[in-house]
Amino acid sequence: MNKKAVVFWIIALFLLASCGGSGEAQPEVPAADNSSSSSTESEATEADEEGTTAPETTEEDATEASEEPSAEESSETEAAVEESSEEAAPAEEAAAPASPFGDRPMTGTDPETSLPVNPDSVSPGDTFIIRGEIISMNLTPTTSPEFLIQAPDGLKFRIRSQDLAETFYEDGDQLQPFQYRNGLLAQATAMLAADAGLSDIPTSTDLVLIKEE
């Protein structure tokens, strides 16, 4: 009986020790968790290393890059645009209506006669050329009509011209006295007499009417 009692108590103590030890022991981390953690850390490290290197180029990125014009192509395109703009400017100028006076200057010096054209001021003894629009007239008498001609810059010149019967267009056409009206274009070589007084006006013997184009 003593041996059985001793064995019983040994077994009981062993069971108690086993139960007490399992209650106090800390749970161990599963091996699977450790491997998962280390795998995550390694992936994060690889991601960081990849972040410091050049990003991968996808097919879409490569396609977009190939479609973007190079610096040379851009410069060539800009040059072509500038050339087309320069070519368009002369075309626009050519489309502008031509002056009815042709290439004859409206100011400065006339290249054919070396006379001043529409001068700012006139002194006794001066000879000059007038080109512009008739804005007023006095046709009585018709043998010594007076015209007020305005230049494009606004200067006005009053002259007495030759007889209307001797006044023509450049092409030889002629107007009857009743056909004269404001707005006609004219050109004349005028002279202010050297002894002209304050009431005297320049005279002309070659006033010519100009047809509008």
C-alpha positions as CSV (number, residue, x, y, z in Angstrom):
1,M,0.0,0.0,0.0
2,N,2.8,2.4,0.7
3,K,4.3,1.9,-2.7
4,K,1.0,2.6,-4.4
5,A,0.5,5.7,-2.3
6,V,3.9,7.0,-3.1
7,V,3.3,6.4,-6.9
8,F,-0.1,8.1,-6.6
9,W,1.4,11.2,-5.0
10,I,4.2,11.3,-7.5
11,I,1.7,11.2,-10.4
12,A,-0.5,13.8,-8.7
13,L,2.5,16.1,-8.1
14,F,3.6,15.7,-11.7
15,L,0.1,16.6,-13.0
16,L,0.0,19.6,-10.7
17,A,3.4,20.7,-11.9
18,S,2.4,20.3,-15.5
19,C,-0.8,22.3,-15.0
20,G,1.0,25.1,-13.1
21,G,3.8,25.4,-15.7
22,S,1.4,25.6,-18.6
23,G,-0.5,28.5,-16.8
24,E,2.7,30.6,-16.2
25,A,4.5,30.0,-19.6
26,Q,4.2,32.7,-22.2
27,P,2.7,31.8,-25.6
28,E,5.3,31.3,-28.2
29,V,5.1,33.3,-31.5
30,P,4.1,30.9,-34.3
31,A,6.8,30.2,-36.8
32,A,4.4,31.2,-39.6
33,D,4.0,34.7,-38.1
34,N,7.8,35.2,-37.9
35,S,8.2,34.2,-41.5
36,S,5.4,36.5,-42.6
37,S,6.9,39.4,-40.7
38,S,10.3,38.8,-42.1
39,S,8.8,38.5,-45.6
40,T,6.9,41.8,-45.2
41,E,10.1,43.5,-44.0
42,S,12.1,42.2,-46.9
43,E,9.4,43.3,-49.4
44,A,9.4,46.8,-47.8
45,T,13.2,46.9,-48.0
46,E,13.0,45.9,-51.7
47,A,10.3,48.5,-52.3
48,D,12.5,51.2,-50.7
49,E,15.5,50.2,-52.8
50,E,13.4,50.2,-56.0
51,G,12.1,53.7,-55.0
52,T,15.7,55.0,-55.0
53,T,16.3,53.6,-58.5
54,A,14.7,54.8,-61.8
55,P,11.0,53.8,-62.1
56,E,10.1,51.1,-64.5
57,T,8.9,52.3,-67.9
58,T,5.6,50.9,-69.0
59,E,4.6,50.4,-72.6
60,E,2.2,53.3,-72.4
61,D,4.9,55.6,-71.1
62,A,7.2,54.5,-73.9
63,T,4.5,55.2,-76.4
64,E,3.8,58.7,-75.0
65,A,7.5,59.5,-75.0
66,S,7.9,58.4,-78.6
67,E,4.9,60.6,-79.6
68,E,6.4,63.7,-78.0
69,P,8.3,65.9,-80.6
70,S,12.0,66.2,-80.1
71,A,13.7,69.5,-79.7
72,E,14.8,69.6,-83.3
73,E,11.2,68.9,-84.5
74,S,9.8,71.6,-82.3
75,S,12.4,74.2,-83.6
76,E,11.6,73.1,-87.2
77,T,7.9,73.6,-86.5
78,E,8.4,77.0,-85.0
79,A,10.6,78.0,-88.0
80,A,7.9,76.9,-90.4
81,V,5.3,78.9,-88.6
82,E,7.4,82.0,-88.6
83,E,8.1,81.6,-92.3
84,S,4.4,81.2,-93.1
85,S,3.7,84.3,-91.0
86,E,6.3,86.3,-92.9
87,E,4.9,85.0,-96.2
88,A,1.4,85.9,-95.2
89,A,2.4,89.6,-94.3
90,P,3.4,90.5,-97.9
91,A,0.3,88.8,-99.2
92,E,-1.9,91.0,-96.9
93,E,0.1,94.1,-98.0
94,A,-0.4,93.1,-101.6
95,A,-4.2,92.8,-101.0
96,A,-4.4,96.4,-99.8
97,P,-5.9,98.8,-102.3
98,A,-3.4,100.7,-104.5
99,S,-3.2,104.4,-104.1
100,P,-4.9,106.3,-107.0
101,F,-1.7,108.4,-107.2
102,G,0.3,105.2,-107.9
103,D,3.9,105.3,-106.5
104,R,4.0,109.1,-106.5
105,P,4.9,110.4,-103.0
106,M,2.3,112.4,-101.0
107,T,5.0,114.0,-98.8
108,G,8.7,114.8,-99.0
109,T,10.3,115.5,-102.4
110,D,9.0,114.5,-105.8
111,P,11.7,112.3,-107.5
112,E,10.9,113.6,-111.0
113,T,10.8,117.3,-110.4
114,S,12.7,117.6,-107.1
115,L,9.9,119.8,-105.9
116,P,8.4,119.5,-102.3
117,V,5.1,117.6,-102.2
118,N,2.4,119.0,-99.9
119,P,4.8,121.1,-97.9
120,D,4.1,122.2,-94.3
121,S,4.5,125.9,-95.2
122,V,4.7,128.0,-98.3
123,S,6.6,131.3,-98.7
124,P,6.4,133.8,-101.6
125,G,8.4,132.6,-104.6
126,D,8.0,128.9,-103.7
127,T,7.0,126.3,-106.3
128,F,5.6,123.0,-105.0
129,I,3.3,120.1,-105.9
130,I,-0.1,119.5,-104.4
131,R,-1.7,116.0,-104.4
132,G,-4.9,115.3,-102.6
133,E,-8.7,115.5,-102.5
134,I,-10.8,118.5,-103.6
135,I,-13.0,119.5,-100.6
136,S,-14.2,122.9,-101.8
137,M,-14.4,124.8,-105.0
138,N,-15.5,128.0,-106.7
139,L,-16.0,127.6,-110.4
140,T,-17.2,131.2,-111.1
141,P,-15.8,132.2,-113.4
142,T,-14.8,128.9,-115.1
143,T,-11.8,130.6,-116.7
144,S,-10.1,131.0,-113.3
145,P,-11.6,128.5,-110.9
146,E,-10.4,128.1,-107.3
147,F,-10.0,124.8,-105.5
148,L,-9.3,123.8,-101.9
149,I,-7.3,120.6,-101.9
150,Q,-6.6,118.6,-98.8
151,A,-3.6,116.3,-98.5
152,P,-3.8,112.9,-96.8
153,D,-2.0,114.4,-93.7
154,G,-4.7,117.0,-93.4
155,L,-2.9,120.0,-94.8
156,K,-5.1,122.2,-97.0
157,F,-4.0,124.2,-100.1
158,R,-6.1,126.8,-101.9
159,I,-5.1,127.4,-105.5
160,R,-6.4,129.2,-108.6
161,S,-6.0,126.9,-111.7
162,Q,-6.4,127.2,-115.5
163,D,-9.7,127.3,-117.4
164,L,-12.0,124.3,-116.8
165,A,-12.0,123.9,-120.6
166,E,-8.3,123.1,-120.3
167,T,-8.6,120.8,-117.3
168,F,-8.6,117.0,-117.9
169,Y,-8.2,113.6,-116.3
170,E,-4.8,111.9,-116.8
171,D,-6.3,109.7,-119.5
172,G,-7.8,112.6,-121.4
173,D,-11.3,112.4,-120.2
174,Q,-13.0,115.7,-119.3
175,L,-15.8,116.8,-116.9
176,Q,-18.4,119.5,-117.7
177,P,-18.5,122.3,-115.1
178,F,-21.8,120.9,-113.6
179,Q,-20.1,117.5,-113.1
180,Y,-17.5,118.8,-110.7
181,R,-18.1,117.8,-107.1
182,N,-16.3,117.6,-103.7
183,G,-14.3,114.4,-103.3
184,L,-12.5,114.5,-106.7
185,L,-8.8,113.8,-106.6
186,A,-6.4,116.2,-108.1
187,Q,-2.7,117.0,-108.7
188,A,-1.2,120.4,-109.5
189,T,2.2,122.2,-109.7
190,A,1.5,125.5,-107.9
191,M,3.6,128.6,-107.4
192,L,3.2,131.5,-105.0
193,A,4.4,134.8,-106.6
194,A,7.5,136.3,-105.2
195,D,5.6,139.6,-104.6
196,A,2.5,137.9,-103.2
197,G,0.5,139.6,-100.5
198,L,-1.5,138.2,-97.6
199,S,-4.6,137.9,-99.8
200,D,-2.8,136.2,-102.8
201,I,-3.0,132.5,-103.3
202,P,-0.8,130.1,-105.3
203,T,-1.7,129.6,-109.0
204,S,-1.4,126.6,-111.3
205,T,-1.6,126.0,-115.0
206,D,-1.4,122.2,-114.9
207,L,-4.1,121.0,-112.5
208,V,-5.0,117.4,-113.4
209,L,-7.9,115.2,-112.1
210,I,-7.0,111.7,-110.9
211,K,-9.4,108.8,-111.3
212,E,-9.9,106.5,-108.3
213,E,-8.9,102.9,-108.9
